[in-house]
Amino acid sequence: MYVHIVFSTLNRIPLLNSTELRVKVWKQIKENASSKGIYLDMINGYSNHCHCLISLGSNQNIEKNNATYKRRIFFLDQ
């Protein structure tokens, strides 16, 4: 099962304002997701937001709020 998650920067401020920075951020997000057992199939976005397409494993489920996945991808959850 695939889940589409969208992150936005605080107040939609265009903090990811260069292609080089976005590539670095996307790479870091993908590595962190992988290290936590979250398969991130695609990642993309623009200066003020990010789209992630994740695939859930058989032992994972969709929660009412996908904040858990967002925290895990950004390494706040262990």
FENGIRA-V778599 format. One record per residue. NEAR is the number of other ideal C-beta (glycine too) atoms within 12 Angstrom. Layout:
BEGIN
NEAR ; NEAR
END
This chain:
BEGIN
14 ; 17 ; 27 ; 21 ; 35 ; 21 ; 28 ; 19 ; 20 ; 11 ; 9 ; 16 ; 12 ; 17 ; 20 ; 28 ; 15 ; 13 ; 14 ; 11 ; 19 ; 25 ; 17 ; 15 ; 29 ; 26 ; 16 ; 21 ; 33 ; 26 ; 18 ; 26 ; 34 ; 20 ; 18 ; 25 ; 19 ; 34 ; 24 ; 34 ; 20 ; 20 ; 32 ; 23 ; 28 ; 22 ; 18 ; 19 ; 23 ; 33 ; 22 ; 32 ; 24 ; 32 ; 22 ; 24 ; 14 ; 9 ; 7 ; 21 ; 13 ; 16 ; 15 ; 7 ; 10 ; 22 ; 15 ; 22 ; 33 ; 27 ; 20 ; 26 ; 34 ; 25 ; 17 ; 13 ; 17 ; 8
END
